[in-house]
């Protein structure tokens, strides 16, 4: 059987961008002086106008955002810190005026106004009430809005017996998580990252000696301030040490934890860029349900963080999709895009696919999921539809025949197709089968969009003997396809490896 003979079923289900799903985000119209001027004008408004204005704003926006009065109040407190002389704590202001001030420094952001694409799919941690033969899933998607800023959004659904796919309607509200105030850092891992970045001078050594085996972000801030004050008292701060301190603080802030509330539905939860490395987007999260050696499990996702200039591979981990821990991926092999973890350790080590040279698929092993030092090329472009580059399309899927990996290939006219290859279960360095032709390529009705001629996925799910593939359409919307696993395995060509 050839890949062209494989019967791939496309469903009629398509998830499209929804500009009506908006997130309430801080709006900063200028520096502290500009903020003071705006606040000053609001303070001059008579009380009756304040009341009328707030009522009008709430009538217009309260159905688009939950707890909108609380959000106004929280934003007011943040603004107060910027203009504390104008809004000192002892300043007597009505609750309505405070909330009105807060409303002027918030704005709606449409997460999905441009695109909703590049999905990955994993089993939901809660399978309660699901009928036999069905599975509840979580779908992660890359949502792109104004300024081409990407974030991670979620949907839930069920794959029913017979492989019918149902996606639940998304919640109308969107909510960001709250930051965990004191995430814990492990000193040995933190020290390794500083070494890798060349932050190894005398200042860094003195600073790390101050830190405990585990420490919080605030404890790190206190230690940096103490070292800087010590230098000031003994003659002045060296520019080199100031640069090192800023570098260390940037590294720490790139690792954080966030928490959603249990009552918030999964489709309400949005992971918007929050750290310096993510400033311009979180791209192409590849989620995987990872099984630990002791039988427990965790969800990992590798993704690309973009600060506007530099691409950085990062890792997020969660056990319940309520609390997420973001960390940098470290080591000389943690470079470029398209990293995807295997769903379990192999011979006692973590394994991950990657692409460091912009065109080939590599394989890496590590004793620590956060550090990757070496890689070896696994596959190079071979066929006409992938001669520009190849890469993985999500984490490998374990089958009795081997590790099944969906891949993408870029060919003439920058056309993206989805292919597949098979790795040995015990030694994934051995490629034992490969599709010589695309498994999935853009249909005529799928060609047009934000980026034409692209089909792409960040992860599929095996349901019984059928492979469920959510995939991006022209970097704009998301469709679903399914294919018999046995047909894919039968089409693998050992001589194509």
JOSULDA-V392298 format. One record per residue. N is the residue number from 1. RES is the residue in one small letter. PSI is psi in radians with two decimals (999 if undefined). NEAR is the number of other C-alpha atoms within 10 Angstrom. D_FIRST is the distance of its C-alpha to the first C-alpha in whole Angstrom. Layout:
n->N res->RES psi->PSI near->NEAR d_first->D_FIRST
n->N res->RES psi->PSI near->NEAR d_first->D_FIRST
//
This chain:
n->1 res->x psi->2.39 near->12 d_first->0
n->2 res->x psi->2.88 near->16 d_first->4
n->3 res->x psi->-0.59 near->23 d_first->7
n->4 res->x psi->-0.39 near->14 d_first->8
n->5 res->x psi->-0.12 near->12 d_first->6
n->6 res->x psi->2.30 near->18 d_first->7
n->7 res->x psi->1.75 near->13 d_first->11
n->8 res->x psi->2.19 near->18 d_first->13
n->9 res->x psi->2.05 near->14 d_first->17
n->10 res->x psi->2.34 near->14 d_first->20
n->11 res->x psi->2.92 near->13 d_first->23
n->12 res->x psi->-0.06 near->9 d_first->26
n->13 res->x psi->2.09 near->14 d_first->28
n->14 res->x psi->2.23 near->14 d_first->29
n->15 res->x psi->2.14 near->19 d_first->32
n->16 res->x psi->2.77 near->17 d_first->34
n->17 res->x psi->2.48 near->20 d_first->37
n->18 res->x psi->1.74 near->16 d_first->40
n->19 res->x psi->-0.22 near->14 d_first->44
n->20 res->x psi->-0.27 near->14 d_first->46
n->21 res->x psi->1.86 near->20 d_first->45
n->22 res->x psi->2.60 near->21 d_first->47
n->23 res->x psi->2.42 near->20 d_first->48
n->24 res->x psi->2.06 near->19 d_first->52
n->25 res->x psi->2.71 near->16 d_first->53
n->26 res->x psi->2.42 near->18 d_first->56
n->27 res->x psi->2.14 near->15 d_first->57
n->28 res->x psi->1.69 near->14 d_first->59
n->29 res->x psi->-0.09 near->12 d_first->61
n->30 res->x psi->-2.85 near->10 d_first->63
n->31 res->x psi->-3.07 near->9 d_first->65
n->32 res->x psi->-0.61 near->15 d_first->68
n->33 res->x psi->-0.76 near->11 d_first->70
n->34 res->x psi->-0.74 near->13 d_first->68
n->35 res->x psi->-0.74 near->18 d_first->67
n->36 res->x psi->-0.70 near->20 d_first->71
n->37 res->x psi->-0.75 near->13 d_first->72
n->38 res->x psi->-0.80 near->16 d_first->69
n->39 res->x psi->-0.71 near->21 d_first->71
n->40 res->x psi->-0.70 near->14 d_first->74
n->41 res->x psi->-0.68 near->10 d_first->74
n->42 res->x psi->-0.62 near->16 d_first->72
n->43 res->x psi->-0.42 near->18 d_first->75
n->44 res->x psi->-0.19 near->9 d_first->78
n->45 res->x psi->2.42 near->11 d_first->76
n->46 res->x psi->2.69 near->10 d_first->78
n->47 res->x psi->-0.74 near->13 d_first->77
n->48 res->x psi->-0.57 near->8 d_first->77
n->49 res->x psi->-0.62 near->11 d_first->75
n->50 res->x psi->-0.83 near->20 d_first->73
n->51 res->x psi->-0.77 near->13 d_first->72
n->52 res->x psi->-0.78 near->11 d_first->71
n->53 res->x psi->-0.79 near->15 d_first->69
n->54 res->x psi->-0.68 near->18 d_first->67
n->55 res->x psi->-0.73 near->13 d_first->67
n->56 res->x psi->-0.75 near->11 d_first->65
n->57 res->x psi->-0.78 near->13 d_first->63
n->58 res->x psi->-0.68 near->15 d_first->62
n->59 res->x psi->-0.60 near->10 d_first->62
n->60 res->x psi->-0.55 near->10 d_first->59
n->61 res->x psi->-0.20 near->12 d_first->57
n->62 res->x psi->-0.47 near->13 d_first->57
n->63 res->x psi->-0.14 near->12 d_first->54
n->64 res->x psi->-0.23 near->18 d_first->52
n->65 res->x psi->2.40 near->19 d_first->53
n->66 res->x psi->2.58 near->15 d_first->54
n->67 res->x psi->0.88 near->10 d_first->57
n->68 res->x psi->-0.59 near->18 d_first->58
n->69 res->x psi->-0.69 near->19 d_first->62
n->70 res->x psi->-0.68 near->12 d_first->61
n->71 res->x psi->-0.69 near->18 d_first->59
n->72 res->x psi->-0.74 near->20 d_first->62
n->73 res->x psi->-0.74 near->20 d_first->64
n->74 res->x psi->-0.76 near->16 d_first->61
n->75 res->x psi->-0.63 near->23 d_first->61
n->76 res->x psi->-0.77 near->22 d_first->65
n->77 res->x psi->-0.62 near->17 d_first->65
n->78 res->x psi->-0.71 near->14 d_first->63
n->79 res->x psi->-0.65 near->21 d_first->65
n->80 res->x psi->-0.67 near->21 d_first->68
n->81 res->x psi->-0.52 near->14 d_first->67
n->82 res->x psi->-0.57 near->15 d_first->67
n->83 res->x psi->0.94 near->17 d_first->70
n->84 res->x psi->-0.44 near->15 d_first->72
n->85 res->x psi->-0.61 near->11 d_first->76
n->86 res->x psi->-0.57 near->15 d_first->75
n->87 res->x psi->1.03 near->21 d_first->74
n->88 res->x psi->2.67 near->11 d_first->75
n->89 res->x psi->-0.50 near->12 d_first->75
n->90 res->x psi->0.06 near->6 d_first->78
n->91 res->x psi->2.25 near->10 d_first->78
n->92 res->x psi->1.90 near->9 d_first->78
n->93 res->x psi->2.50 near->11 d_first->76
n->94 res->x psi->2.75 near->11 d_first->75
n->95 res->x psi->-0.67 near->11 d_first->71
n->96 res->x psi->-0.72 near->19 d_first->70
n->97 res->x psi->-0.67 near->22 d_first->71
n->98 res->x psi->-0.81 near->22 d_first->69
n->99 res->x psi->-0.62 near->22 d_first->66
n->100 res->x psi->-0.77 near->25 d_first->67
n->101 res->x psi->-0.80 near->26 d_first->67
n->102 res->x psi->-0.66 near->25 d_first->64
n->103 res->x psi->-0.50 near->23 d_first->62
n->104 res->x psi->-0.22 near->19 d_first->63
n->105 res->x psi->0.51 near->20 d_first->61
n->106 res->x psi->2.73 near->18 d_first->58
n->107 res->x psi->2.64 near->14 d_first->55
n->108 res->x psi->2.44 near->15 d_first->52
n->109 res->x psi->2.19 near->18 d_first->49
n->110 res->x psi->1.79 near->20 d_first->46
n->111 res->x psi->-0.66 near->29 d_first->43
n->112 res->x psi->0.33 near->27 d_first->40
n->113 res->x psi->-0.51 near->20 d_first->42
n->114 res->x psi->-0.75 near->24 d_first->39
n->115 res->x psi->2.74 near->28 d_first->36
n->116 res->x psi->1.76 near->28 d_first->34
n->117 res->x psi->-3.01 near->30 d_first->31
n->118 res->x psi->1.14 near->29 d_first->29
n->119 res->x psi->2.75 near->33 d_first->28
n->120 res->x psi->2.73 near->29 d_first->28
n->121 res->x psi->2.34 near->27 d_first->28
n->122 res->x psi->2.74 near->21 d_first->29
n->123 res->x psi->2.44 near->21 d_first->30
n->124 res->x psi->2.47 near->18 d_first->34
n->125 res->x psi->-0.32 near->16 d_first->37
n->126 res->x psi->1.90 near->11 d_first->38
n->127 res->x psi->0.32 near->13 d_first->36
n->128 res->x psi->2.30 near->9 d_first->39
n->129 res->x psi->0.03 near->7 d_first->39
n->130 res->x psi->2.30 near->13 d_first->35
n->131 res->x psi->2.70 near->12 d_first->34
n->132 res->x psi->2.41 near->8 d_first->32
n->133 res->x psi->-0.06 near->12 d_first->28
n->134 res->x psi->2.87 near->18 d_first->29
n->135 res->x psi->2.32 near->21 d_first->30
n->136 res->x psi->2.43 near->22 d_first->32
n->137 res->x psi->2.84 near->22 d_first->31
n->138 res->x psi->2.28 near->21 d_first->33
n->139 res->x psi->2.13 near->22 d_first->31
n->140 res->x psi->2.53 near->26 d_first->33
n->141 res->x psi->2.65 near->32 d_first->33
n->142 res->x psi->1.99 near->29 d_first->34
n->143 res->x psi->2.24 near->33 d_first->37
n->144 res->x psi->2.27 near->26 d_first->39
n->145 res->x psi->-2.70 near->19 d_first->42
n->146 res->x psi->2.37 near->12 d_first->45
n->147 res->x psi->0.16 near->9 d_first->45
n->148 res->x psi->0.61 near->14 d_first->42
n->149 res->x psi->2.21 near->22 d_first->42
n->150 res->x psi->2.52 near->29 d_first->40
n->151 res->x psi->3.07 near->25 d_first->40
n->152 res->x psi->2.17 near->23 d_first->38
n->153 res->x psi->2.87 near->23 d_first->38
n->154 res->x psi->2.66 near->22 d_first->36
n->155 res->x psi->2.77 near->22 d_first->35
n->156 res->x psi->2.81 near->21 d_first->35
n->157 res->x psi->-3.06 near->17 d_first->32
n->158 res->x psi->2.37 near->21 d_first->31
n->159 res->x psi->1.95 near->19 d_first->27
n->160 res->x psi->2.87 near->17 d_first->28
n->161 res->x psi->2.43 near->14 d_first->27
n->162 res->x psi->-0.02 near->11 d_first->24
n->163 res->x psi->0.37 near->18 d_first->23
n->164 res->x psi->2.30 near->12 d_first->26
n->165 res->x psi->2.24 near->20 d_first->27
n->166 res->x psi->2.21 near->14 d_first->31
n->167 res->x psi->2.22 near->17 d_first->32
n->168 res->x psi->2.51 near->10 d_first->36
n->169 res->x psi->2.43 near->10 d_first->38
n->170 res->x psi->2.70 near->16 d_first->40
n->171 res->x psi->2.61 near->14 d_first->44
n->172 res->x psi->-0.39 near->14 d_first->46
n->173 res->x psi->2.62 near->19 d_first->48
n->174 res->x psi->2.40 near->23 d_first->46
n->175 res->x psi->2.33 near->22 d_first->48
n->176 res->x psi->2.69 near->18 d_first->48
n->177 res->x psi->2.86 near->18 d_first->48
n->178 res->x psi->2.57 near->12 d_first->52
n->179 res->x psi->2.39 near->15 d_first->52
n->180 res->x psi->2.10 near->14 d_first->53
n->181 res->x psi->-0.58 near->12 d_first->56
n->182 res->x psi->1.21 near->13 d_first->56
n->183 res->x psi->2.58 near->17 d_first->53
n->184 res->x psi->2.41 near->17 d_first->53
n->185 res->x psi->2.49 near->19 d_first->52
n->186 res->x psi->2.15 near->13 d_first->52
n->187 res->x psi->-0.78 near->16 d_first->54
n->188 res->x psi->-0.74 near->11 d_first->52
n->189 res->x psi->-0.70 near->14 d_first->49
n->190 res->x psi->-0.71 near->16 d_first->51
n->191 res->x psi->-0.67 near->17 d_first->53
n->192 res->x psi->-0.69 near->16 d_first->49
n->193 res->x psi->-0.71 near->21 d_first->48
n->194 res->x psi->-0.68 near->19 d_first->52
n->195 res->x psi->-0.78 near->14 d_first->52
n->196 res->x psi->-0.63 near->13 d_first->48
n->197 res->x psi->0.01 near->14 d_first->50
n->198 res->x psi->0.28 near->12 d_first->53
n->199 res->x psi->1.25 near->20 d_first->55
n->200 res->x psi->0.22 near->14 d_first->57
n->201 res->x psi->-3.01 near->13 d_first->61
n->202 res->x psi->-0.67 near->10 d_first->64
n->203 res->x psi->-0.80 near->19 d_first->64
n->204 res->x psi->-0.68 near->20 d_first->60
n->205 res->x psi->-0.74 near->12 d_first->61
n->206 res->x psi->-0.71 near->13 d_first->65
n->207 res->x psi->-0.84 near->18 d_first->63
n->208 res->x psi->-0.50 near->17 d_first->60
n->209 res->x psi->-0.47 near->11 d_first->63
n->210 res->x psi->-0.41 near->15 d_first->64
n->211 res->x psi->2.55 near->17 d_first->61
n->212 res->x psi->3.07 near->13 d_first->60
n->213 res->x psi->-0.66 near->12 d_first->57
n->214 res->x psi->2.49 near->13 d_first->56
n->215 res->x psi->2.79 near->15 d_first->57
n->216 res->x psi->2.94 near->17 d_first->57
n->217 res->x psi->-0.68 near->18 d_first->57
n->218 res->x psi->-0.67 near->13 d_first->60
n->219 res->x psi->-0.64 near->16 d_first->61
n->220 res->x psi->-0.77 near->20 d_first->60
n->221 res->x psi->-0.75 near->14 d_first->62
n->222 res->x psi->-0.72 near->14 d_first->65
n->223 res->x psi->-0.70 near->18 d_first->64
n->224 res->x psi->-0.80 near->23 d_first->64
n->225 res->x psi->-0.70 near->14 d_first->67
n->226 res->x psi->-0.72 near->14 d_first->69
n->227 res->x psi->-0.71 near->19 d_first->68
n->228 res->x psi->-0.70 near->19 d_first->68
n->229 res->x psi->-0.66 near->13 d_first->72
n->230 res->x psi->-0.72 near->13 d_first->73
n->231 res->x psi->-0.72 near->15 d_first->72
n->232 res->x psi->-0.72 near->12 d_first->74
n->233 res->x psi->-0.38 near->10 d_first->77
n->234 res->x psi->0.41 near->8 d_first->77
n->235 res->x psi->-0.18 near->8 d_first->77
n->236 res->x psi->2.71 near->11 d_first->74
n->237 res->x psi->2.24 near->15 d_first->70
n->238 res->x psi->2.48 near->13 d_first->69
n->239 res->x psi->-0.64 near->9 d_first->66
n->240 res->x psi->-0.73 near->10 d_first->64
n->241 res->x psi->-0.61 near->18 d_first->64
n->242 res->x psi->-0.75 near->14 d_first->64
n->243 res->x psi->-0.71 near->12 d_first->60
n->244 res->x psi->-0.76 near->20 d_first->59
n->245 res->x psi->-0.74 near->20 d_first->60
n->246 res->x psi->-0.67 near->12 d_first->58
n->247 res->x psi->-0.75 near->15 d_first->55
n->248 res->x psi->-0.73 near->22 d_first->55
n->249 res->x psi->-0.67 near->15 d_first->56
n->250 res->x psi->-0.75 near->14 d_first->53
n->251 res->x psi->-0.80 near->18 d_first->51
n->252 res->x psi->-0.73 near->22 d_first->52
n->253 res->x psi->-0.30 near->15 d_first->52
n->254 res->x psi->-0.10 near->16 d_first->48
n->255 res->x psi->2.12 near->21 d_first->48
n->256 res->x psi->2.96 near->22 d_first->48
n->257 res->x psi->2.50 near->20 d_first->48
n->258 res->x psi->2.75 near->18 d_first->48
n->259 res->x psi->2.22 near->16 d_first->48
n->260 res->x psi->2.89 near->21 d_first->48
n->261 res->x psi->2.50 near->13 d_first->50
n->262 res->x psi->-0.51 near->11 d_first->48
n->263 res->x psi->-0.21 near->8 d_first->49
n->264 res->x psi->2.13 near->15 d_first->47
n->265 res->x psi->2.71 near->18 d_first->44
n->266 res->x psi->-0.66 near->21 d_first->41
n->267 res->x psi->-0.18 near->21 d_first->40
n->268 res->x psi->-0.31 near->20 d_first->44
n->269 res->x psi->2.21 near->23 d_first->43
n->270 res->x psi->2.28 near->19 d_first->43
n->271 res->x psi->1.76 near->18 d_first->42
n->272 res->x psi->2.58 near->23 d_first->44
n->273 res->x psi->2.23 near->20 d_first->45
n->274 res->x psi->-0.42 near->18 d_first->48
n->275 res->x psi->2.88 near->19 d_first->48
n->276 res->x psi->-0.68 near->15 d_first->49
n->277 res->x psi->-0.39 near->26 d_first->46
n->278 res->x psi->0.13 near->24 d_first->44
n->279 res->x psi->-0.69 near->17 d_first->47
n->280 res->x psi->0.16 near->23 d_first->44
n->281 res->x psi->2.65 near->26 d_first->41
n->282 res->x psi->2.01 near->27 d_first->39
n->283 res->x psi->2.40 near->26 d_first->36
n->284 res->x psi->1.03 near->31 d_first->32
n->285 res->x psi->2.27 near->29 d_first->33
n->286 res->x psi->1.68 near->30 d_first->30
n->287 res->x psi->2.54 near->29 d_first->31
n->288 res->x psi->2.44 near->29 d_first->30
n->289 res->x psi->1.82 near->22 d_first->31
n->290 res->x psi->2.25 near->20 d_first->32
n->291 res->x psi->2.11 near->15 d_first->33
n->292 res->x psi->2.86 near->12 d_first->36
n->293 res->x psi->-0.48 near->10 d_first->37
n->294 res->x psi->0.09 near->6 d_first->40
n->295 res->x psi->-0.27 near->7 d_first->37
n->296 res->x psi->2.99 near->9 d_first->39
n->297 res->x psi->2.84 near->16 d_first->36
n->298 res->x psi->2.72 near->15 d_first->37
n->299 res->x psi->2.21 near->20 d_first->35
n->300 res->x psi->2.69 near->23 d_first->35
n->301 res->x psi->2.24 near->24 d_first->34
n->302 res->x psi->2.51 near->28 d_first->34
n->303 res->x psi->2.94 near->24 d_first->35
n->304 res->x psi->2.12 near->22 d_first->36
n->305 res->x psi->2.43 near->27 d_first->40
n->306 res->x psi->2.14 near->21 d_first->42
n->307 res->x psi->0.16 near->16 d_first->45
n->308 res->x psi->-0.36 near->12 d_first->45
n->309 res->x psi->-0.72 near->9 d_first->45
n->310 res->x psi->2.39 near->11 d_first->43
n->311 res->x psi->2.24 near->18 d_first->40
n->312 res->x psi->2.19 near->20 d_first->40
n->313 res->x psi->2.34 near->22 d_first->37
n->314 res->x psi->3.00 near->26 d_first->39
n->315 res->x psi->2.44 near->23 d_first->38
n->316 res->x psi->2.49 near->21 d_first->39
n->317 res->x psi->2.52 near->20 d_first->39
n->318 res->x psi->2.62 near->17 d_first->40
n->319 res->x psi->-0.30 near->16 d_first->40
n->320 res->x psi->0.05 near->13 d_first->41
n->321 res->x psi->0.34 near->17 d_first->40
n->322 res->x psi->-0.79 near->17 d_first->44
n->323 res->x psi->2.24 near->18 d_first->45
n->324 res->x psi->2.39 near->22 d_first->43
n->325 res->x psi->2.11 near->17 d_first->44
n->326 res->x psi->2.30 near->19 d_first->43
n->327 res->x psi->2.70 near->20 d_first->43
n->328 res->x psi->2.61 near->22 d_first->43
n->329 res->x psi->2.28 near->21 d_first->40
n->330 res->x psi->2.88 near->24 d_first->42
n->331 res->x psi->2.75 near->17 d_first->42
n->332 res->x psi->-0.37 near->12 d_first->41
n->333 res->x psi->-0.13 near->19 d_first->37
n->334 res->x psi->1.35 near->23 d_first->38
n->335 res->x psi->2.77 near->20 d_first->37
n->336 res->x psi->-2.74 near->16 d_first->35
n->337 res->x psi->3.08 near->22 d_first->33
n->338 res->x psi->0.73 near->24 d_first->29
n->339 res->x psi->2.48 near->31 d_first->30
n->340 res->x psi->2.11 near->28 d_first->28
n->341 res->x psi->2.53 near->26 d_first->30
n->342 res->x psi->2.68 near->21 d_first->28
n->343 res->x psi->0.05 near->23 d_first->28
n->344 res->x psi->2.91 near->19 d_first->31
n->345 res->x psi->2.68 near->18 d_first->32
n->346 res->x psi->2.09 near->14 d_first->31
n->347 res->x psi->0.69 near->10 d_first->33
n->348 res->x psi->0.12 near->11 d_first->36
n->349 res->x psi->2.61 near->14 d_first->35
n->350 res->x psi->2.57 near->19 d_first->34
n->351 res->x psi->2.55 near->22 d_first->31
n->352 res->x psi->2.45 near->22 d_first->30
n->353 res->x psi->2.65 near->25 d_first->27
n->354 res->x psi->3.09 near->26 d_first->29
n->355 res->x psi->1.71 near->27 d_first->29
n->356 res->x psi->-0.40 near->19 d_first->33
n->357 res->x psi->0.18 near->13 d_first->32
n->358 res->x psi->0.09 near->14 d_first->31
n->359 res->x psi->-0.34 near->18 d_first->28
n->360 res->x psi->2.79 near->20 d_first->26
n->361 res->x psi->2.26 near->24 d_first->25
n->362 res->x psi->2.86 near->23 d_first->28
n->363 res->x psi->2.41 near->21 d_first->28
n->364 res->x psi->2.62 near->22 d_first->32
n->365 res->x psi->2.63 near->22 d_first->33
n->366 res->x psi->2.63 near->17 d_first->37
n->367 res->x psi->-0.23 near->12 d_first->39
n->368 res->x psi->2.19 near->12 d_first->40
n->369 res->x psi->-0.30 near->16 d_first->38
n->370 res->x psi->-0.19 near->17 d_first->41
n->371 res->x psi->2.27 near->19 d_first->41
n->372 res->x psi->2.00 near->21 d_first->38
n->373 res->x psi->-0.57 near->12 d_first->39
n->374 res->x psi->2.67 near->14 d_first->37
n->375 res->x psi->2.72 near->20 d_first->33
n->376 res->x psi->2.49 near->16 d_first->31
n->377 res->x psi->2.28 near->16 d_first->28
n->378 res->x psi->-0.81 near->19 d_first->24
n->379 res->x psi->2.49 near->19 d_first->22
n->380 res->x psi->2.78 near->16 d_first->23
n->381 res->x psi->2.40 near->18 d_first->22
n->382 res->x psi->-0.57 near->15 d_first->19
n->383 res->x psi->2.81 near->16 d_first->18
n->384 res->x psi->-0.53 near->13 d_first->19
n->385 res->x psi->0.04 near->24 d_first->19
n->386 res->x psi->0.35 near->26 d_first->21
n->387 res->x psi->-0.36 near->16 d_first->23
n->388 res->x psi->-0.87 near->20 d_first->26
n->389 res->x psi->2.79 near->21 d_first->25
n->390 res->x psi->2.80 near->26 d_first->23
n->391 res->x psi->2.97 near->30 d_first->24
n->392 res->x psi->2.78 near->28 d_first->23
n->393 res->x psi->0.90 near->29 d_first->23
n->394 res->x psi->3.10 near->31 d_first->24
n->395 res->x psi->2.58 near->29 d_first->25
n->396 res->x psi->2.61 near->27 d_first->22
n->397 res->x psi->2.21 near->20 d_first->21
n->398 res->x psi->2.20 near->17 d_first->22
n->399 res->x psi->2.95 near->14 d_first->19
n->400 res->x psi->-0.36 near->8 d_first->19
n->401 res->x psi->-0.30 near->14 d_first->16
n->402 res->x psi->-3.06 near->21 d_first->18
n->403 res->x psi->1.98 near->22 d_first->20
n->404 res->x psi->2.17 near->23 d_first->17
n->405 res->x psi->2.14 near->24 d_first->18
n->406 res->x psi->2.44 near->25 d_first->18
n->407 res->x psi->2.90 near->26 d_first->19
n->408 res->x psi->2.59 near->28 d_first->21
n->409 res->x psi->2.49 near->30 d_first->21
n->410 res->x psi->2.18 near->22 d_first->23
n->411 res->x psi->-2.65 near->18 d_first->23
n->412 res->x psi->2.59 near->11 d_first->25
n->413 res->x psi->0.47 near->9 d_first->28
n->414 res->x psi->0.72 near->16 d_first->27
n->415 res->x psi->2.20 near->20 d_first->24
n->416 res->x psi->2.27 near->26 d_first->23
n->417 res->x psi->2.78 near->24 d_first->19
n->418 res->x psi->2.23 near->27 d_first->17
n->419 res->x psi->-2.81 near->26 d_first->15
n->420 res->x psi->2.68 near->25 d_first->14
n->421 res->x psi->2.95 near->27 d_first->15
n->422 res->x psi->2.31 near->28 d_first->16
n->423 res->x psi->2.64 near->22 d_first->19
n->424 res->x psi->2.39 near->16 d_first->21
n->425 res->x psi->-0.75 near->17 d_first->23
n->426 res->x psi->-0.58 near->11 d_first->26
n->427 res->x psi->1.54 near->12 d_first->26
n->428 res->x psi->0.00 near->16 d_first->24
n->429 res->x psi->-0.26 near->16 d_first->25
n->430 res->x psi->2.05 near->13 d_first->22
n->431 res->x psi->2.05 near->18 d_first->19
n->432 res->x psi->-0.06 near->20 d_first->16
n->433 res->x psi->2.68 near->23 d_first->13
n->434 res->x psi->2.43 near->24 d_first->12
n->435 res->x psi->2.24 near->26 d_first->10
n->436 res->x psi->-0.28 near->23 d_first->11
n->437 res->x psi->2.74 near->21 d_first->11
n->438 res->x psi->2.51 near->20 d_first->13
n->439 res->x psi->-0.64 near->23 d_first->12
n->440 res->x psi->2.26 near->23 d_first->16
n->441 res->x psi->2.81 near->22 d_first->18
n->442 res->x psi->2.22 near->19 d_first->21
n->443 res->x psi->2.82 near->12 d_first->22
n->444 res->x psi->-0.67 near->8 d_first->25
n->445 res->x psi->-0.09 near->8 d_first->27
n->446 res->x psi->-0.01 near->19 d_first->26
n->447 res->x psi->-0.60 near->18 d_first->27
n->448 res->x psi->2.44 near->16 d_first->31
n->449 res->x psi->-2.76 near->16 d_first->33
n->450 res->x psi->-0.78 near->14 d_first->34
n->451 res->x psi->1.82 near->14 d_first->32
n->452 res->x psi->2.73 near->18 d_first->30
n->453 res->x psi->0.67 near->21 d_first->26
n->454 res->x psi->2.22 near->26 d_first->25
n->455 res->x psi->2.41 near->28 d_first->23
n->456 res->x psi->2.45 near->30 d_first->24
n->457 res->x psi->2.72 near->29 d_first->24
n->458 res->x psi->0.21 near->31 d_first->26
n->459 res->x psi->2.38 near->31 d_first->24
n->460 res->x psi->3.06 near->29 d_first->22
n->461 res->x psi->2.36 near->20 d_first->23
n->462 res->x psi->2.10 near->19 d_first->21
n->463 res->x psi->1.80 near->20 d_first->22
n->464 res->x psi->-2.15 near->14 d_first->21
n->465 res->x psi->0.42 near->13 d_first->17
n->466 res->x psi->2.39 near->17 d_first->17
n->467 res->x psi->2.12 near->20 d_first->17
n->468 res->x psi->2.12 near->24 d_first->20
n->469 res->x psi->1.78 near->26 d_first->20
n->470 res->x psi->2.48 near->29 d_first->24
n->471 res->x psi->2.62 near->28 d_first->24
n->472 res->x psi->2.45 near->27 d_first->27
n->473 res->x psi->1.92 near->33 d_first->27
n->474 res->x psi->0.62 near->24 d_first->29
n->475 res->x psi->0.63 near->24 d_first->31
n->476 res->x psi->-0.79 near->26 d_first->32
n->477 res->x psi->3.14 near->25 d_first->31
n->478 res->x psi->2.27 near->26 d_first->28
n->479 res->x psi->3.14 near->22 d_first->26
n->480 res->x psi->2.48 near->21 d_first->23
n->481 res->x psi->2.77 near->18 d_first->19
n->482 res->x psi->2.69 near->22 d_first->17
n->483 res->x psi->2.55 near->19 d_first->14
n->484 res->x psi->2.22 near->18 d_first->13
n->485 res->x psi->-0.74 near->18 d_first->13
n->486 res->x psi->-0.61 near->13 d_first->11
n->487 res->x psi->-0.70 near->18 d_first->8
n->488 res->x psi->-0.81 near->26 d_first->9
n->489 res->x psi->-0.67 near->21 d_first->9
n->490 res->x psi->-0.45 near->14 d_first->6
n->491 res->x psi->-0.10 near->22 d_first->5
n->492 res->x psi->2.34 near->22 d_first->8
n->493 res->x psi->1.93 near->18 d_first->9
n->494 res->x psi->-0.60 near->14 d_first->13
n->495 res->x psi->-0.21 near->9 d_first->14
n->496 res->x psi->-0.10 near->14 d_first->14
n->497 res->x psi->999 near->18 d_first->17
//
